[in-house]
């Protein structure tokens, strides 16, 4: 059984784990080692259920819903999947992607994969991963830096999720 979730020391430990991660993205074979290390930092174990979820998220190539998880990991009860996802998110391994509460998806954290953004359909919940051209990505990062700086805020990274309606729903 896992320990308490959401303690502020856990969040600090997870943030420290993210800060100490190398700038080079983890290769798929390194994802499990990174997951085990980050979970240890928040006093959690890398159980078989968590391992199966990380493997699924690493192989999916796109954010997945709890329904997708239930379909692809039928032996993992939904209640366990939800608890594992919370623990993996606390450890800085998983990111929640959502257009609305009705359409929540999960993916591995960017430092384990690659930097990208999302187009989120607020009608059907479809999530489209997009990578900006390098020049536009630099412009976005520069604009965010200026915006943050004008407020005395130090930005470390950014996530751009665009809400709208996909082609199938229009």
Buried (B, 14 or more C-beta within 10 A) or exposed (E): EBEEEEEEEBBEBBEBBBEEBEEEBBEEEEBBEBBBBBBBBBBBEBBEBBBBBBBBBBEBEBBBBBEBBEEBBEEBEEEBBEBBBBBBBBBBBBBEBBBEEEBBBBBBBBBBBEBBBBBBBBBEBBBBBEEBEEEEBEEBBEEBBEEBEEEEEEEEEBEEEEEEBBEEEE
